[in-house]
Amino acid sequence: MPKRKFVEEFGVNIEPEVEELTDYETFPNKVLLDELRNKIIQNLIDNDIGKFSNMVDFIKDEIKKTIDGYDLTNVEISYLYNLIDNEINGYGPITELLDDKNITEIMVNGTNEIYVELDGKVIKDNSVSFINKDHILRTIQRIIQPLGRTIDISNPMVDARLEDGSRLNAIIPPLSLKGPIMTIRKFKEELANIDDFLRTGALTSDMARFLEACVKAKLNVIICGGTGSGKTTLLNVLSSFIDNDDRIITIEDAAELKLKQRHVISLETRLTNYEGTGEITIRDLVRNSLRMRPDRIIVGEVRGKEAFDMLQAMNTGHNGSLSTMHANSPSDALNRLETMILMAGMEIPIRAIREYIENAIDIVIQTSRLSDGRRKITSICEVVGFLDDSIKLNEIFGFDQNGVTEKGEVIGEFVKHDHIPNVYRKLTSRGINNLKDIFE
């Protein structure tokens, strides 16, 4: 475990092998060390350490007094000092989890109920814990305070973007009956690209080439899927295929998209202020973006009244728009779009709404997280018209799951349907002629 600045100030004599030791969960005295940590932290809180001019010396004395009489090894003392250091200069028990690049999500459900997402699977982390519910609340407040946000009884819910781009959501009583709850979706500095998708088996090379062609031909694409299925990651990958000269406007609740093109305008929503005013919604930003002469509009997630404005943009010459939404299937995604437009208060016949959607959207992509934790593109469909007053979808590529191994790994294969999709003609008419080996 790397030493932090505060630990160095303590002047602890750490033996070389301590730096290589990382699995502290296997310590024989781990329960005792956690109890000592809790006692030290509570003493620091009770004594209001902020009022002491020489805080380091005061904390050092508190630790020495607490561990006096215990036969602790140098390794265990180092571990204890790191725990206290995390409280002073980090974010308490979850500091090491935030530093771990392999962890993609942290979920704090209670003092001893901390879950992490690792390699696509959610597991309980027994190596860390909080002292009590107040300890969780203080950690939340410490994280959001530099962001100018607060959480208390009058404002018991907060959604914020951290400095590194990670997203934090916290909710406390009276809304949460279990106590303070915190969820952090970590930001990845190394963004995925299409080669990463191919290496992990998320799609085939034919699917990759087809999606690249769709973006370059300025087709309007919707990515749908469940929570954690990889929608935003795929949106980032597809965005990389956009021409470098296009003027791109991205619209998100919390900025996650990291486009490399030179002409990108990133817009982010704003929540209400302390007086309950000043909110700027996705819909407000979509409407405003139409006055900014965009070549492409990318909406991070459509989930409300902004659906009508986005479709209106797609239908009025802003081709090549991309967006994501929560849905369990491509057909469910189109049904949800209908509902969102009705929520916008548009007094339009349902048939007209469906025609609006059918004219606007070309491709619907389904992303899924399988039972073994792996993420895949399980369906790529084209919108082809109507069947019995409902919008008709033709699947071009799909994933057939055949079973599960004894180890829980999903068995399946990608399939390409034996028909030439209607959208292929649109691609060729826009100069995309490198897919003949796939469709002809």
LUMTORLO-866049 format. One record per residue (C-alpha): residue number from 1; residue in three letters; x, z, y. Coordinates in nm, 4 decimals. Example, Ala and Ser with C-alpha at 12.3 -4.5 7.8 and 13.67 -1.06 7.14 Angstrom:
    nr   rest         xx         zz         yy
     1    ALA     1.2300     0.7800    -0.4500
     2    SER     1.3670     0.7140    -0.1060
***
This chain:
    nr   rest         xx         zz         yy
     1    MET     0.0000     0.0000     0.0000
     2    PRO     0.1551    -0.0984     0.3346
     3    LYS     0.2229     0.1887     0.5727
     4    ARG     0.0341     0.1858     0.9011
     5    LYS     0.1725     0.2835     1.2398
     6    PHE     0.0137     0.6268     1.2239
     7    VAL     0.1720     0.7044     0.8854
     8    GLU     0.5119     0.6065     1.0223
     9    GLU     0.4609     0.8505     1.3104
    10    PHE     0.4082     1.1277     1.0561
    11    GLY     0.7560     1.0609     0.9189
    12    VAL     0.6449     1.0947     0.5567
    13    ASN     0.9279     1.0478     0.3046
    14    ILE     0.7791     0.7740     0.0862
    15    GLU     0.9738     0.6738    -0.2226
    16    PRO     1.0286     0.2978    -0.2816
    17    GLU     0.7949     0.2800    -0.5808
    18    VAL     0.5026     0.3938    -0.3656
    19    GLU     0.4973     0.0597    -0.1877
    20    GLU     0.4381    -0.1177    -0.5192
    21    LEU     0.1645     0.1160    -0.6399
    22    THR    -0.1865    -0.0056    -0.5582
    23    ASP    -0.4197     0.1300    -0.8301
    24    TYR    -0.4831     0.4751    -0.6853
    25    GLU    -0.8097     0.4986    -0.8785
    26    THR    -0.6089     0.5966    -1.1882
    27    PHE    -0.4461     0.9002    -1.0226
    28    PRO    -0.4877     1.2123    -1.2392
    29    ASN    -0.5471     1.4133    -0.9201
    30    LYS    -0.7650     1.1558    -0.7419
    31    VAL    -1.0700     1.3878    -0.7297
    32    LEU    -0.8573     1.6633    -0.5783
    33    LEU    -0.7026     1.4220    -0.3273
    34    ASP    -1.0453     1.3002    -0.2181
    35    GLU    -1.1593     1.6602    -0.1757
    36    LEU    -0.8527     1.7344     0.0364
    37    ARG    -0.9175     1.4221     0.2424
    38    ASN    -1.2763     1.5312     0.3037
    39    LYS    -1.1630     1.8780     0.4088
    40    ILE    -0.8978     1.7424     0.6462
    41    ILE    -1.1324     1.4916     0.8090
    42    GLN    -1.4055     1.7520     0.8517
    43    ASN    -1.1560     1.9895     1.0131
    44    LEU    -1.0443     1.7165     1.2511
    45    ILE    -1.4057     1.6455     1.3468
    46    ASP    -1.4911     2.0142     1.3887
    47    ASN    -1.1863     2.0627     1.6134
    48    ASP    -1.2606     1.7491     1.8207
    49    ILE    -0.9145     1.5944     1.7872
    50    GLY    -0.9679     1.3803     2.0956
    51    LYS    -0.9137     1.6811     2.3243
    52    PHE    -0.5565     1.7397     2.2046
    53    SER    -0.2780     1.5806     2.4063
    54    ASN    -0.0438     1.5546     2.1071
    55    MET    -0.2891     1.4331     1.8449
    56    VAL    -0.0228     1.3314     1.5903
    57    ASP     0.1293     1.6809     1.5729
    58    PHE    -0.2137     1.8419     1.5473
    59    ILE    -0.3212     1.6153     1.2601
    60    LYS     0.0129     1.6624     1.0864
    61    ASP    -0.0300     2.0420     1.1004
    62    GLU    -0.3861     2.0167     0.9669
    63    ILE    -0.2714     1.8097     0.6705
    64    LYS     0.0184     2.0440     0.5927
    65    LYS    -0.2087     2.3490     0.6055
    66    THR    -0.4633     2.1860     0.3768
    67    ILE    -0.2191     2.0726     0.1072
    68    ASP    -0.0171     2.3964     0.1151
    69    GLY    -0.0195     2.5550    -0.2303
    70    TYR    -0.0961     2.2328    -0.4163
    71    ASP     0.1746     2.0781    -0.6330
    72    LEU     0.1440     1.7191    -0.5129
    73    THR     0.3893     1.4412    -0.5830
    74    ASN     0.5406     1.2264    -0.3115
    75    VAL     0.3172     0.9390    -0.4220
    76    GLU     0.0032     1.1519    -0.3917
    77    ILE     0.1058     1.2795    -0.0475
    78    SER     0.1599     0.9210     0.0627
    79    TYR    -0.1868     0.8289    -0.0647
    80    LEU    -0.3400     1.1202     0.1243
    81    TYR    -0.1628     1.0276     0.4480
    82    ASN    -0.2846     0.6688     0.4140
    83    LEU    -0.6434     0.7906     0.3755
    84    ILE    -0.6183     0.9922     0.6956
    85    ASP    -0.4450     0.7028     0.8705
    86    ASN    -0.7370     0.4782     0.7770
    87    GLU    -0.9701     0.7238     0.9517
    88    ILE    -0.7607     0.7312     1.2701
    89    ASN    -0.6449     0.3717     1.3076
    90    GLY    -0.8684     0.1823     1.0655
    91    TYR    -1.2308     0.1843     0.9568
    92    GLY    -1.2329     0.4813     0.7224
    93    PRO    -1.2782     0.4320     0.3476
    94    ILE    -1.3495     0.0591     0.3770
    95    THR    -1.0222    -0.0215     0.5589
    96    GLU    -0.8442    -0.1397     0.2454
    97    LEU    -1.1510    -0.3396     0.1383
    98    LEU    -1.1504    -0.5222     0.4705
    99    ASP    -0.7804    -0.6001     0.4246
   100    ASP    -0.8313    -0.7407     0.0737
   101    LYS    -0.8562    -1.1192     0.1087
   102    ASN    -1.0127    -1.1541    -0.2364
   103    ILE    -1.3194    -0.9530    -0.1341
   104    THR    -1.5822    -1.1660     0.0395
   105    GLU    -1.8534    -0.9069     0.1045
   106    ILE    -1.8722    -0.5280     0.1394
   107    MET    -2.2005    -0.3410     0.0872
   108    VAL    -2.2257     0.0304     0.1686
   109    ASN    -2.5487     0.1708     0.0236
   110    GLY    -2.4527     0.5379     0.0333
   111    THR    -2.1629     0.7821     0.0296
   112    ASN    -2.0623     0.6931    -0.3275
   113    GLU    -2.2425     0.3601    -0.3541
   114    ILE    -2.0028     0.0954    -0.2263
   115    TYR    -2.0272    -0.2535    -0.3729
   116    VAL    -1.8061    -0.5562    -0.3146
   117    GLU    -1.8339    -0.9242    -0.3956
   118    LEU    -1.5254    -1.0400    -0.5839
   119    ASP    -1.4933    -1.3894    -0.7336
   120    GLY    -1.8642    -1.4449    -0.6830
   121    LYS    -1.9691    -1.1261    -0.8652
   122    VAL    -2.1029    -0.8057    -0.7095
   123    ILE    -1.9346    -0.4977    -0.8565
   124    LYS    -1.9336    -0.1267    -0.7731
   125    ASP    -1.6056    -0.0042    -0.6205
   126    ASN    -1.5338     0.3473    -0.7428
   127    SER    -1.2007     0.3742    -0.5621
   128    VAL    -1.3499     0.4653    -0.2222
   129    SER    -1.6222     0.6946    -0.0919
   130    PHE    -1.7576     0.8486     0.2269
   131    ILE    -1.7856     1.2231     0.2923
   132    ASN    -2.1515     1.2174     0.3899
   133    LYS    -2.4097     1.0050     0.5730
   134    ASP    -2.2718     1.1066     0.9125
   135    HIS    -1.9348     0.9706     0.8016
   136    ILE    -2.0953     0.6299     0.7327
   137    LEU    -2.2703     0.6347     1.0711
   138    ARG    -1.9466     0.7228     1.2541
   139    THR    -1.7697     0.4345     1.0790
   140    ILE    -2.0435     0.1913     1.1845
   141    GLN    -2.0238     0.3139     1.5423
   142    ARG    -1.6455     0.2821     1.5420
   143    ILE    -1.6689    -0.0807     1.4273
   144    ILE    -1.9321    -0.1918     1.6787
   145    GLN    -1.8194     0.0100     1.9823
   146    PRO    -1.5462    -0.2381     2.0887
   147    LEU    -1.8107    -0.5124     2.0676
   148    GLY    -2.0249    -0.3387     2.3292
   149    ARG    -2.2975    -0.2615     2.0763
   150    THR    -2.4685     0.0653     1.9903
   151    ILE    -2.6749     0.2002     1.7041
   152    ASP    -2.8941     0.5086     1.7297
   153    ILE    -3.2530     0.6239     1.6731
   154    SER    -3.3837     0.4093     1.9584
   155    ASN    -3.1837     0.1089     1.8380
   156    PRO    -3.1590     0.1579     1.4587
   157    MET    -3.0501    -0.1924     1.3621
   158    VAL    -2.7518    -0.4022     1.4652
   159    ASP    -2.6210    -0.7457     1.3739
   160    ALA    -2.2781    -0.8302     1.5119
   161    ARG    -1.9803    -1.0609     1.4743
   162    LEU    -1.6436    -0.8871     1.4496
   163    GLU    -1.3316    -1.0106     1.6252
   164    ASP    -1.2048    -1.1884     1.3133
   165    GLY    -1.5379    -1.3700     1.2692
   166    SER    -1.6782    -1.1414     0.9977
   167    ARG    -2.0470    -1.0562     1.0219
   168    LEU    -2.1721    -0.6976     1.0179
   169    ASN    -2.5279    -0.5811     0.9644
   170    ALA    -2.6167    -0.2134     0.9828
   171    ILE    -2.9464    -0.0301     0.9621
   172    ILE    -3.0057     0.3457     0.9886
   173    PRO    -3.2987     0.5901     0.9670
   174    PRO    -3.5861     0.5868     1.0379
   175    LEU    -3.5835     0.2212     0.9261
   176    SER    -3.3609     0.2965     0.6264
   177    LEU    -3.5003     0.5716     0.4069
   178    LYS    -3.1714     0.6077     0.2177
   179    GLY    -2.9498     0.6741     0.5174
   180    PRO    -2.7100     0.4433     0.7048
   181    ILE    -2.6612     0.1084     0.5287
   182    MET    -2.3820    -0.1335     0.6184
   183    THR    -2.3111    -0.4886     0.4998
   184    ILE    -2.0067    -0.6916     0.6042
   185    ARG    -1.9655    -1.0579     0.5159
   186    LYS    -1.5972    -1.1230     0.5615
   187    PHE    -1.4587    -1.4225     0.7431
   188    LYS    -1.2180    -1.6461     0.5541
   189    GLU    -0.9236    -1.7684     0.7557
   190    GLU    -0.8469    -2.0363     0.4990
   191    LEU    -1.1574    -2.2522     0.5004
   192    ALA    -1.2530    -2.4460     0.1910
   193    ASN    -1.2204    -2.8217     0.1782
   194    ILE    -1.3633    -3.0795    -0.0576
   195    ASP    -1.0563    -3.0520    -0.2849
   196    ASP    -1.1290    -2.6790    -0.3287
   197    PHE    -1.4839    -2.7665    -0.4359
   198    LEU    -1.3484    -3.0163    -0.6892
   199    ARG    -1.0923    -2.7701    -0.8266
   200    THR    -1.3557    -2.5021    -0.8848
   201    GLY    -1.5965    -2.7477    -1.0461
   202    ALA    -1.8626    -2.7120    -0.7763
   203    LEU    -1.9259    -3.0879    -0.7859
   204    THR    -1.7834    -3.4137    -0.9236
   205    SER    -1.5644    -3.6673    -0.7473
   206    ASP    -1.8584    -3.9127    -0.7349
   207    MET    -2.0742    -3.6495    -0.5667
   208    ALA    -1.7945    -3.5745    -0.3190
   209    ARG    -1.7514    -3.9410    -0.2280
   210    PHE    -2.1264    -3.9847    -0.1879
   211    LEU    -2.1616    -3.6815     0.0437
   212    GLU    -1.8653    -3.7976     0.2519
   213    ALA    -2.0319    -4.1384     0.2873
   214    CYS    -2.3621    -3.9785     0.3930
   215    VAL    -2.1926    -3.7837     0.6730
   216    LYS    -1.9860    -4.0800     0.7929
   217    ALA    -2.2984    -4.3012     0.7939
   218    LYS    -2.4765    -4.0427     1.0128
   219    LEU    -2.7528    -3.9520     0.7701
   220    ASN    -2.9477    -3.6357     0.8454
   221    VAL    -2.8666    -3.3718     0.5837
   222    ILE    -3.0249    -3.0368     0.4943
   223    ILE    -2.8352    -2.7895     0.2734
   224    CYS    -3.0568    -2.5343     0.1007
   225    GLY    -2.9932    -2.2450    -0.1356
   226    GLY    -3.0142    -1.8710    -0.1808
   227    THR    -2.8126    -1.5964    -0.0136
   228    GLY    -2.4442    -1.6226    -0.0987
   229    SER    -2.4805    -1.9613    -0.2677
   230    GLY    -2.2229    -2.1265    -0.0406
   231    LYS    -2.4448    -2.3091     0.2104
   232    THR    -2.2287    -2.2386     0.5155
   233    THR    -1.9084    -2.3128     0.3242
   234    LEU    -2.0458    -2.6530     0.2217
   235    LEU    -2.1650    -2.7158     0.5774
   236    ASN    -1.8095    -2.6546     0.6984
   237    VAL    -1.6740    -2.8978     0.4392
   238    LEU    -1.9238    -3.1716     0.5225
   239    SER    -1.8568    -3.1245     0.8941
   240    SER    -1.4935    -3.2156     0.8325
   241    PHE    -1.6034    -3.5734     0.7563
   242    ILE    -1.7438    -3.6249     1.1075
   243    ASP    -1.5538    -3.8727     1.3220
   244    ASN    -1.2992    -3.7133     1.5527
   245    ASP    -1.4439    -3.8899     1.8583
   246    ASP    -1.8001    -3.7606     1.8133
   247    ARG    -1.9282    -3.4991     2.0574
   248    ILE    -2.0474    -3.2200     1.8253
   249    ILE    -2.2642    -2.9251     1.9262
   250    THR    -2.2878    -2.6339     1.6810
   251    ILE    -2.5641    -2.3751     1.7109
   252    GLU    -2.5468    -2.0452     1.5209
   253    ASP    -2.6558    -1.6833     1.5282
   254    ALA    -2.2980    -1.5776     1.4529
   255    ALA    -2.0266    -1.8396     1.4850
   256    GLU    -1.8908    -1.9152     1.1370
   257    LEU    -1.8299    -2.2891     1.1555
   258    LYS    -1.4699    -2.3848     1.2258
   259    LEU    -1.4612    -2.7544     1.3044
   260    LYS    -1.1273    -2.9255     1.3552
   261    GLN    -1.2518    -3.2182     1.5681
   262    ARG    -1.1381    -3.2301     1.9306
   263    HIS    -1.4822    -3.2559     2.0947
   264    VAL    -1.6755    -2.9522     1.9704
   265    ILE    -1.9105    -2.7308     2.1722
   266    SER    -2.0016    -2.4043     1.9973
   267    LEU    -2.3190    -2.2218     2.1034
   268    GLU    -2.4232    -1.8758     1.9857
   269    THR    -2.7513    -1.6885     2.0229
   270    ARG    -2.7858    -1.3663     2.2202
   271    LEU    -2.9915    -1.0611     2.1306
   272    THR    -3.2023    -0.8643     2.3740
   273    ASN    -3.0297    -0.6180     2.6071
   274    TYR    -3.1063    -0.2480     2.6516
   275    GLU    -3.4141    -0.3374     2.8576
   276    GLY    -3.5509    -0.5637     2.5847
   277    THR    -3.4883    -0.8857     2.7764
   278    GLY    -3.2306    -1.1619     2.7867
   279    GLU    -3.2735    -1.2933     2.4319
   280    ILE    -3.1540    -1.6490     2.3693
   281    THR    -3.2801    -1.7915     2.0391
   282    ILE    -3.1730    -2.0773     1.8142
   283    ARG    -3.4725    -2.2713     1.9473
   284    ASP    -3.3591    -2.2218     2.3075
   285    LEU    -3.0134    -2.3522     2.2191
   286    VAL    -3.1455    -2.6527     2.0232
   287    ARG    -3.3613    -2.7539     2.3199
   288    ASN    -3.0710    -2.7102     2.5584
   289    SER    -2.8331    -2.9056     2.3343
   290    LEU    -3.0506    -3.2165     2.3729
   291    ARG    -2.9530    -3.2207     2.7427
   292    MET    -2.5820    -3.2041     2.6589
   293    ARG    -2.5449    -3.5621     2.5319
   294    PRO    -2.4612    -3.4743     2.1694
   295    ASP    -2.3547    -3.7258     1.9072
   296    ARG    -2.4147    -3.4675     1.6373
   297    ILE    -2.6106    -3.1423     1.6308
   298    ILE    -2.5230    -2.8850     1.3644
   299    VAL    -2.7582    -2.5882     1.3286
   300    GLY    -2.6040    -2.3096     1.1214
   301    GLU    -2.9376    -2.2030     0.9758
   302    VAL    -3.2957    -2.3090     1.0426
   303    ARG    -3.5494    -2.0366     0.9759
   304    GLY    -3.8180    -2.0470     1.2443
   305    LYS    -3.9795    -2.2360     1.5271
   306    GLU    -3.6593    -2.4255     1.6024
   307    ALA    -3.7351    -2.6448     1.2985
   308    PHE    -3.9682    -2.8632     1.5069
   309    ASP    -3.7097    -2.9122     1.7827
   310    MET    -3.4391    -2.9956     1.5289
   311    LEU    -3.6609    -3.2556     1.3582
   312    GLN    -3.7540    -3.3934     1.6974
   313    ALA    -3.3830    -3.4421     1.7710
   314    MET    -3.3368    -3.6175     1.4360
   315    ASN    -3.6306    -3.8463     1.5130
   316    THR    -3.5127    -3.9391     1.8622
   317    GLY    -3.1742    -4.0922     1.7976
   318    HIS    -2.9555    -3.7890     1.7179
   319    ASN    -2.8562    -3.9094     1.3735
   320    GLY    -2.5990    -3.7333     1.1598
   321    SER    -2.7435    -3.3869     1.2167
   322    LEU    -2.6611    -3.1146     0.9627
   323    SER    -2.8222    -2.7787     0.8935
   324    THR    -2.8818    -2.5130     0.6274
   325    MET    -3.1853    -2.3124     0.5238
   326    HIS    -3.2901    -2.0631     0.2591
   327    ALA    -3.4862    -2.2292    -0.0218
   328    ASN    -3.4903    -2.2259    -0.4003
   329    SER    -3.5156    -2.6030    -0.4446
   330    PRO    -3.5153    -2.9234    -0.2351
   331    SER    -3.8951    -2.9470    -0.2529
   332    ASP    -3.9249    -2.5820    -0.1508
   333    ALA    -3.7008    -2.6586     0.1488
   334    LEU    -3.9389    -2.9307     0.2718
   335    ASN    -4.2383    -2.7012     0.2204
   336    ARG    -4.0656    -2.4330     0.4259
   337    LEU    -4.0011    -2.6840     0.7045
   338    GLU    -4.3753    -2.7560     0.7139
   339    THR    -4.4468    -2.3844     0.7462
   340    MET    -4.1876    -2.3436     1.0226
   341    ILE    -4.3430    -2.6248     1.2265
   342    LEU    -4.6861    -2.4664     1.1887
   343    MET    -4.5313    -2.1363     1.3044
   344    ALA    -4.4213    -2.3137     1.6225
   345    GLY    -4.7883    -2.3454     1.7144
   346    MET    -4.7969    -2.7235     1.6971
   347    GLU    -5.1547    -2.8424     1.6539
   348    ILE    -5.0569    -3.1367     1.4372
   349    PRO    -5.2321    -3.2492     1.1169
   350    ILE    -5.0360    -3.1606     0.8050
   351    ARG    -5.0041    -3.5295     0.7138
   352    ALA    -4.8411    -3.5979     1.0523
   353    ILE    -4.6010    -3.3071     1.0013
   354    ARG    -4.4982    -3.4458     0.6629
   355    GLU    -4.4446    -3.7911     0.8111
   356    TYR    -4.2314    -3.6287     1.0782
   357    ILE    -4.0169    -3.4589     0.8131
   358    GLU    -3.9993    -3.7724     0.5973
   359    ASN    -3.8783    -3.9819     0.8910
   360    ALA    -3.6205    -3.7257     1.0002
   361    ILE    -3.4427    -3.6139     0.6815
   362    ASP    -3.2424    -3.8383     0.4522
   363    ILE    -3.0644    -3.6045     0.2094
   364    VAL    -3.1379    -3.2537     0.0743
   365    ILE    -2.8567    -3.0689    -0.1069
   366    GLN    -2.9185    -2.7641    -0.3263
   367    THR    -2.6414    -2.5048    -0.3657
   368    SER    -2.6673    -2.2311    -0.6278
   369    ARG    -2.4752    -1.9290    -0.7433
   370    LEU    -2.4978    -1.9255    -1.1221
   371    SER    -2.5322    -1.6139    -1.3358
   372    ASP    -2.1553    -1.6081    -1.3988
   373    GLY    -2.0847    -1.5946    -1.0244
   374    ARG    -1.9686    -1.9547    -0.9874
   375    ARG    -2.1147    -2.1651    -0.7079
   376    LYS    -2.2196    -2.5243    -0.7683
   377    ILE    -2.4063    -2.8067    -0.6014
   378    THR    -2.6947    -2.8276    -0.8455
   379    SER    -2.8947    -3.1082    -0.6858
   380    ILE    -2.8570    -3.3905    -0.4340
   381    CYS    -3.1890    -3.5567    -0.3478
   382    GLU    -3.3061    -3.8313    -0.1142
   383    VAL    -3.6368    -3.8341     0.0734
   384    VAL    -3.8148    -4.1557    -0.0290
   385    GLY    -4.1696    -4.1445     0.1071
   386    PHE    -4.4959    -3.9987    -0.0198
   387    LEU    -4.6713    -3.9321    -0.3498
   388    ASP    -5.0311    -3.8078    -0.3336
   389    ASP    -4.9876    -3.6948     0.0284
   390    SER    -4.6749    -3.4948    -0.0568
   391    ILE    -4.3213    -3.5890     0.0398
   392    LYS    -4.1442    -3.7498    -0.2546
   393    LEU    -3.7882    -3.6651    -0.3508
   394    ASN    -3.5617    -3.8619    -0.5843
   395    GLU    -3.2726    -3.6724    -0.7362
   396    ILE    -2.9472    -3.8697    -0.7271
   397    PHE    -2.7137    -3.6084    -0.8792
   398    GLY    -2.7998    -3.2881    -1.0627
   399    PHE    -2.6594    -3.0105    -1.2803
   400    ASP    -2.8081    -2.9432    -1.6239
   401    GLN    -2.7480    -2.5930    -1.7581
   402    ASN    -2.7372    -2.5912    -2.1370
   403    GLY    -2.6645    -2.2281    -2.2146
   404    VAL    -2.4351    -1.9292    -2.1673
   405    THR    -2.1253    -1.8301    -2.3669
   406    GLU    -2.0730    -1.4859    -2.5209
   407    LYS    -1.8579    -1.4012    -2.2185
   408    GLY    -2.1447    -1.4870    -1.9842
   409    GLU    -2.0034    -1.8187    -1.8620
   410    VAL    -2.2619    -2.0852    -1.7871
   411    ILE    -2.2434    -2.4036    -1.9957
   412    GLY    -2.3657    -2.7219    -1.8309
   413    GLU    -2.2821    -3.0659    -1.7009
   414    PHE    -2.3355    -3.2777    -1.3922
   415    VAL    -2.5560    -3.5846    -1.4282
   416    LYS    -2.6008    -3.8967    -1.2192
   417    HIS    -2.9457    -4.0520    -1.2559
   418    ASP    -2.9591    -4.4156    -1.3604
   419    HIS    -3.1148    -4.5724    -1.0543
   420    ILE    -2.9879    -4.7137    -0.7290
   421    PRO    -3.1037    -4.4746    -0.4575
   422    ASN    -3.2859    -4.6109    -0.1548
   423    VAL    -3.0328    -4.4436     0.0715
   424    TYR    -2.7563    -4.6566    -0.0809
   425    ARG    -2.8929    -4.9566     0.1082
   426    LYS    -2.8787    -4.7539     0.4275
   427    LEU    -2.5165    -4.6653     0.3565
   428    THR    -2.4128    -5.0258     0.2983
   429    SER    -2.5974    -5.1388     0.6103
   430    ARG    -2.3810    -4.8949     0.8083
   431    GLY    -2.0551    -5.0274     0.6706
   432    ILE    -2.0052    -4.7960     0.3713
   433    ASN    -1.8998    -5.0291     0.0918
   434    ASN    -1.6807    -4.8111    -0.1304
   435    LEU    -1.9518    -4.6745    -0.3629
   436    LYS    -2.0165    -4.9854    -0.5722
   437    ASP    -1.8477    -4.8339    -0.8761
   438    ILE    -2.0961    -4.5424    -0.8625
   439    PHE    -2.4266    -4.7172    -0.7999
   440    GLU    -2.3841    -5.0790    -0.9065
***
